[in-house]
Amino acid sequence: MKKIVPFKKDISFDNNIAEISSISLEHTLKLQEENIVSGEFIISGTYKMTEASLNVDPFEYKLPFDISVDKKYDTKNIDVDINDFYYEVTNNEILSVSIEVVLDGLEEKPREEKEENTLTDEIETLEETREVENQTQTVSVENNEIEVNEETNVKSIFEDLDENERYAVYKVHIVTENDTIESISSEYNVNREDLEAYNDLSELKIGDKLIIPSHEDK
């Protein structure tokens, strides 16, 4: 596979350019790293400062060139060369050069099986994560009551509970506008000390979630 890379440069001369008598192009381009081609264009020749002049003056310019090859290409067999070169003198002081670099021998890398397996593993891991999230989100909730079958399903809610105590059911009360600690205690038949053991009652706000413990015989 071949790729053509264009390069253009305007070279300013210190003297008037009436005529380019001779010109040549050489290069030092080569693959420096796995996907980096770099080097220099060496443009040299002779020119006349006036059309009537019998004398010619030499010139030489070195132009750096760097290009990054897409990593999807295998560059181990790459061949770097000049495909075309042309120039133009403008305003008797600018030498405009256009160079086409050809990158030959490029091959697209095959999709590695390892990469496919890695992608499949990532997808499976993502699906498993989503399943766990969905399980957590679909814990049975009826009448503000959450039945705890697996502690991990509601760990974010009950992580501060005393592991030495057992409960059959945990109720979650969402604080409303007219709620007070006394009204909540009366509604669930629990005392203030039980509520304080599992909740911060220093400042109740609408929307706060309170854990209402219900003891099971040990």
Buried (B, 14 or more C-beta within 10 A) or exposed (E): EEBEBEBEBEBEBEEEBBBBEEBEBEBEBEBEEEBEBBBBBBBBBBBBBEEEEEEBBEBEBEBEBEBEBEEEBBBEEBEBEBBEBEBEBEEEBEBEBEBBBBBBBBEEEEEEEEEEEEEEEEEEEEEEEEEEEEEBEEBEEEEEBBEBEEEEBBEEBBEEBEEEEEBEEBBBBEBEEEBEBEEBBEEBEBEEEBBEBBBEEEEBEEEBEBBBBBEEEE
